[in-house]
Amino acid sequence: MMKSRRQFLIQAVPAALGLGAALKVNAQANRVDEAAPGSVALGYKHDASKVDTKKFPAYAAGKNCVNCMLYQGKATDAWANCAALGNKQVSAKGWCMAWAKKA
């Protein structure tokens, strides 16, 4: 049985929208949880300005995940995988004790 173009669009558009939403949810599920034991041990924060500098004196303004050699994304990516945190996604604006200047 052949479907009309209208029937096809009525079925295809919601399916495509659902796929896009599922991909977004999956990407967010792969983000590092600040409360996870590994994150706590490394002092990871999504927002580097919230790092406790008394507890983590190695932090200095300008040290962010985006300019760390372990950040596996491009400079324009808001979130990317991090080798130090199990290849989970970290915020470009984040920081942890594993930070090492990108060459």
N, C-alpha and C positions, 0 to 999 in steps of 0.2 A: 504494500500500500504506500502511495506517495504522500508526502506531507507538503502542505503549502508553505511558502516562504513565511507567512504570518505565523503558522503553527510552530515552525522551526524557531523563529525568533522568540516566541512566547516561552518556549522551553529552554533555549540556549542562553538567553540573557541572565535569568536568575541563576543558572548553573555556573556561569562565568563569574558572577558576583560572589557566589558562595565559595568558589575556589580562591578568589582573591582574599576574602576574609579568612579562610582557613590558612593560607600562607602567612598572613600577617600574625595570626595567633601563634603559629608554629615558630615564627621568628622571635616573638616576644617570649615564648616558653624557653628558648635557648639562652636567654639573658642571665647573667650572673646574679645570684641572690646575695645581697649585702650581708644577710644574716647567716649564710652558709659557713660552715667551719673553715673552709679554705679561704674564703673572703675575709672573715674575721681575723684569721691568723696573719694575712697579708695587709690588713687595714684598708681593704678596698672600699672606696666610696664612689658612687655614680657621679657625684659632684665634688670635685677636688677641694672646693672652698669649705667643705664640711669636715675635712680631715682634722683629727685632733693632733695639733702640732706638738703638744707636750708629750703625747704618747708616741708620735711618729715624727721625730725631729728631722728626718731625712727629707720630708716634704718641703718644697719651696714653690712659691707661685710660679706658674709657667710649666711646671712638670705635670703633664697630663698624658693620659693613655695615647692620645693621637700622636704625640712625639716620642713614644717609647718604642724601642726595637722589638718588643713582644707583641705590639698591636699589629694585627694582620690585615688591616684594611687600608683604604686610601685616606689621604688627609681630608677629603670631603665627606667621608662616611661618619654618620652620627654614632653608629654602633658597629663593632667589628669583633671578630674572634680574638682571644688573647691566649698565647701559649702558656702563660703562668697560671691561668685559671681554668685549666681543662678544656681549652678551645671553646669556651662559652663566650657569649658576646658581652663586651664591656662598653661603657659610654666613652666617647672620644674625650669628654670633659672629666673623666674619672681619674683615679690615681690609686696605686698600691705600692707596697714596699719593694716589689720586684722591678719597679720602674728603672729603666736603663736608657740613656740618651740614644736616640736613633742616629745612626751614622750619616 
